[in-house]
């Protein structure tokens, strides 16, 4: 069954372009070693915060990538541009 990691955070408008570039680099790096990352979706909510949802083929693949996160220098560089970040893991139980 597929798994999802959902983040919520804010990014100052002045940092958004740099954040998007760093996020793209991080996604590419993770996919090189962890091809189970099937999709990422970044949504700006009406309150100005963002939800960033990462879809994985399985919970095991997501767990392996999360365990390797300290080896990705792009991760702290990307998240340094965010504020008030939270993250939740889940599994997909229904999708249409």
Helices and strands as residue ranges (DSSP letters): E 3-11, G 13-15, H 16-33, E 37-44, E 50-56, H 59-68, G 69-71, H 73-79, E 82-91
